[in-house]
Amino acid sequence: SGASGVRHPRSSSRRQLRVSRESGLPARTFTVTAPELAHLLGWERHSDSNKHPLYAVDTLLQEGRAEDETLETLCENVTELIRLLETDGAKPLEPRELSEPMLPAPDSLLAQWSARPV
Protein backbone atom coordinates (compact mmCIF):
# COMPACT_ATOMS: atom_id res chain seq x y z
CA SER A 1 0.00 0.00 0.00
CA GLY A 2 1.23 3.47 -0.77
CA ALA A 3 2.27 5.94 1.86
CA SER A 4 0.47 9.21 1.57
CA GLY A 5 1.94 12.59 2.38
CA VAL A 6 -0.82 15.11 2.90
CA ARG A 7 0.06 18.74 3.45
CA HIS A 8 -1.90 20.82 5.93
CA PRO A 9 -4.87 22.55 4.18
CA ARG A 10 -3.92 26.01 5.41
CA SER A 11 -0.53 25.79 3.70
CA SER A 12 -1.86 24.72 0.31
CA SER A 13 -5.11 23.83 -1.42
CA ARG A 14 -3.45 20.82 -3.05
CA ARG A 15 -3.21 17.29 -1.71
CA GLN A 16 -0.15 15.17 -2.39
CA LEU A 17 -0.29 11.44 -3.06
CA ARG A 18 2.86 9.29 -3.21
CA VAL A 19 3.56 5.81 -4.52
CA SER A 20 5.66 3.81 -2.07
CA ARG A 21 9.02 2.45 -3.13
CA GLU A 22 8.02 -1.06 -2.01
CA SER A 23 5.42 -1.25 -4.79
CA GLY A 24 8.19 -1.70 -7.37
CA LEU A 25 6.97 1.28 -9.39
CA PRO A 26 9.13 4.34 -9.94
CA ALA A 27 8.58 7.03 -7.29
CA ARG A 28 6.17 9.72 -8.44
CA THR A 29 3.93 12.37 -6.95
CA PHE A 30 0.44 13.42 -8.01
CA THR A 31 -1.39 16.38 -6.53
CA VAL A 32 -5.07 17.24 -6.70
CA THR A 33 -6.73 20.51 -5.84
CA ALA A 34 -9.64 20.68 -3.41
CA PRO A 35 -12.17 21.14 -6.27
CA GLU A 36 -10.68 18.13 -8.11
CA LEU A 37 -10.92 16.04 -4.94
CA ALA A 38 -14.53 17.16 -4.46
CA HIS A 39 -15.30 16.11 -8.03
CA LEU A 40 -13.60 12.72 -7.58
CA LEU A 41 -15.57 12.07 -4.37
CA GLY A 42 -18.87 13.26 -5.85
CA TRP A 43 -19.04 16.02 -3.25
CA GLU A 44 -21.92 18.47 -3.56
CA ARG A 45 -23.72 20.73 -1.15
CA HIS A 46 -26.36 18.41 0.30
CA SER A 47 -29.51 19.02 2.25
CA ASP A 48 -29.82 17.33 5.65
CA SER A 49 -31.83 14.47 4.14
CA ASN A 50 -29.25 13.68 1.45
CA LYS A 51 -25.80 13.89 3.07
CA HIS A 52 -22.58 12.59 1.56
CA PRO A 53 -21.36 9.23 3.00
CA LEU A 54 -18.29 10.99 4.48
CA TYR A 55 -20.60 12.50 7.10
CA ALA A 56 -21.64 8.99 8.19
CA VAL A 57 -17.98 7.92 8.35
CA ASP A 58 -17.20 11.00 10.45
CA THR A 59 -20.10 10.24 12.82
CA LEU A 60 -19.00 6.62 13.26
CA LEU A 61 -15.42 7.70 13.92
CA GLN A 62 -16.56 10.28 16.48
CA GLU A 63 -18.54 7.56 18.29
CA GLY A 64 -15.66 5.07 18.18
CA ARG A 65 -13.14 7.69 19.22
CA ALA A 66 -14.21 7.45 22.88
CA GLU A 67 -13.52 3.72 22.96
CA ASP A 68 -10.36 3.59 20.85
CA GLU A 69 -7.67 6.27 21.10
CA THR A 70 -5.98 5.06 17.92
CA LEU A 71 -8.88 6.54 15.92
CA GLU A 72 -8.04 10.05 17.14
CA THR A 73 -5.82 11.05 14.20
CA LEU A 74 -8.06 9.40 11.61
CA CYS A 75 -11.08 11.16 13.08
CA GLU A 76 -9.33 14.54 12.95
CA ASN A 77 -8.23 13.93 9.34
CA VAL A 78 -11.74 13.01 8.17
CA THR A 79 -13.21 16.04 9.95
CA GLU A 80 -10.56 18.26 8.33
CA LEU A 81 -11.27 16.69 4.92
CA ILE A 82 -14.98 17.45 5.29
CA ARG A 83 -14.17 21.03 6.32
CA LEU A 84 -11.88 21.41 3.31
CA LEU A 85 -14.51 20.05 0.94
CA GLU A 86 -17.18 22.34 2.41
CA THR A 87 -15.03 25.45 2.05
CA ASP A 88 -12.90 24.87 -1.06
CA GLY A 89 -14.74 22.04 -2.82
CA ALA A 90 -17.32 24.33 -4.41
CA LYS A 91 -14.71 26.30 -6.35
CA PRO A 92 -14.70 25.71 -10.12
CA LEU A 93 -12.38 23.10 -11.62
CA GLU A 94 -9.38 24.48 -13.47
CA PRO A 95 -8.42 22.46 -16.55
CA ARG A 96 -4.83 21.24 -16.61
CA GLU A 97 -2.62 18.93 -18.61
CA LEU A 98 -1.75 15.59 -17.07
CA SER A 99 1.38 13.89 -18.32
CA GLU A 100 1.44 10.13 -18.82
CA PRO A 101 3.61 8.45 -16.16
CA MET A 102 6.80 6.79 -17.36
CA LEU A 103 6.66 3.14 -16.31
CA PRO A 104 9.54 0.68 -16.54
CA ALA A 105 9.65 -1.64 -19.54
CA PRO A 106 7.80 -4.89 -18.85
CA ASP A 107 9.70 -8.16 -18.53
CA SER A 108 9.70 -10.38 -21.60
CA LEU A 109 7.29 -13.32 -21.69
CA LEU A 110 10.22 -15.70 -21.31
CA ALA A 111 11.41 -13.89 -18.16
CA GLN A 112 7.88 -13.86 -16.72
CA TRP A 113 7.46 -17.57 -17.52
CA SER A 114 10.76 -18.54 -15.89
CA ALA A 115 9.95 -16.47 -12.76
CA ARG A 116 6.54 -18.09 -12.21
CA PRO A 117 6.01 -20.02 -8.99
CA VAL A 118 5.86 -23.76 -9.65
C-alpha positions as CSV (number, residue, x, y, z in Angstrom):
1,S,0.0,0.0,0.0
2,G,1.2,3.5,-0.8
3,A,2.3,5.9,1.9
4,S,0.5,9.2,1.6
5,G,1.9,12.6,2.4
6,V,-0.8,15.1,2.9
7,R,0.1,18.7,3.5
8,H,-1.9,20.8,5.9
9,P,-4.9,22.5,4.2
10,R,-3.9,26.0,5.4
11,S,-0.5,25.8,3.7
12,S,-1.9,24.7,0.3
13,S,-5.1,23.8,-1.4
14,R,-3.5,20.8,-3.1
15,R,-3.2,17.3,-1.7
16,Q,-0.2,15.2,-2.4
17,L,-0.3,11.4,-3.1
18,R,2.9,9.3,-3.2
19,V,3.6,5.8,-4.5
20,S,5.7,3.8,-2.1
21,R,9.0,2.5,-3.1
22,E,8.0,-1.1,-2.0
23,S,5.4,-1.3,-4.8
24,G,8.2,-1.7,-7.4
25,L,7.0,1.3,-9.4
26,P,9.1,4.3,-9.9
27,A,8.6,7.0,-7.3
28,R,6.2,9.7,-8.4
29,T,3.9,12.4,-6.9
30,F,0.4,13.4,-8.0
31,T,-1.4,16.4,-6.5
32,V,-5.1,17.2,-6.7
33,T,-6.7,20.5,-5.8
34,A,-9.6,20.7,-3.4
35,P,-12.2,21.1,-6.3
36,E,-10.7,18.1,-8.1
37,L,-10.9,16.0,-4.9
38,A,-14.5,17.2,-4.5
39,H,-15.3,16.1,-8.0
40,L,-13.6,12.7,-7.6
41,L,-15.6,12.1,-4.4
42,G,-18.9,13.3,-5.9
43,W,-19.0,16.0,-3.3
44,E,-21.9,18.5,-3.6
45,R,-23.7,20.7,-1.2
46,H,-26.4,18.4,0.3
47,S,-29.5,19.0,2.3
48,D,-29.8,17.3,5.7
49,S,-31.8,14.5,4.1
50,N,-29.3,13.7,1.5
51,K,-25.8,13.9,3.1
52,H,-22.6,12.6,1.6
53,P,-21.4,9.2,3.0
54,L,-18.3,11.0,4.5
55,Y,-20.6,12.5,7.1
56,A,-21.6,9.0,8.2
57,V,-18.0,7.9,8.3
58,D,-17.2,11.0,10.4
59,T,-20.1,10.2,12.8
60,L,-19.0,6.6,13.3
61,L,-15.4,7.7,13.9
62,Q,-16.6,10.3,16.5
63,E,-18.5,7.6,18.3
64,G,-15.7,5.1,18.2
65,R,-13.1,7.7,19.2
66,A,-14.2,7.5,22.9
67,E,-13.5,3.7,23.0
68,D,-10.4,3.6,20.8
69,E,-7.7,6.3,21.1
70,T,-6.0,5.1,17.9
71,L,-8.9,6.5,15.9
72,E,-8.0,10.0,17.1
73,T,-5.8,11.0,14.2
74,L,-8.1,9.4,11.6
75,C,-11.1,11.2,13.1
76,E,-9.3,14.5,12.9
77,N,-8.2,13.9,9.3
78,V,-11.7,13.0,8.2
79,T,-13.2,16.0,9.9
80,E,-10.6,18.3,8.3
81,L,-11.3,16.7,4.9
82,I,-15.0,17.5,5.3
83,R,-14.2,21.0,6.3
84,L,-11.9,21.4,3.3
85,L,-14.5,20.0,0.9
86,E,-17.2,22.3,2.4
87,T,-15.0,25.4,2.0
88,D,-12.9,24.9,-1.1
89,G,-14.7,22.0,-2.8
90,A,-17.3,24.3,-4.4
91,K,-14.7,26.3,-6.3
92,P,-14.7,25.7,-10.1
93,L,-12.4,23.1,-11.6
94,E,-9.4,24.5,-13.5
95,P,-8.4,22.5,-16.6
96,R,-4.8,21.2,-16.6
97,E,-2.6,18.9,-18.6
98,L,-1.7,15.6,-17.1
99,S,1.4,13.9,-18.3
100,E,1.4,10.1,-18.8
101,P,3.6,8.4,-16.2
102,M,6.8,6.8,-17.4
103,L,6.7,3.1,-16.3
104,P,9.5,0.7,-16.5
105,A,9.7,-1.6,-19.5
106,P,7.8,-4.9,-18.9
107,D,9.7,-8.2,-18.5
108,S,9.7,-10.4,-21.6
109,L,7.3,-13.3,-21.7
110,L,10.2,-15.7,-21.3
111,A,11.4,-13.9,-18.2
112,Q,7.9,-13.9,-16.7
113,W,7.5,-17.6,-17.5
114,S,10.8,-18.5,-15.9
115,A,10.0,-16.5,-12.8
116,R,6.5,-18.1,-12.2
117,P,6.0,-20.0,-9.0
118,V,5.9,-23.8,-9.6
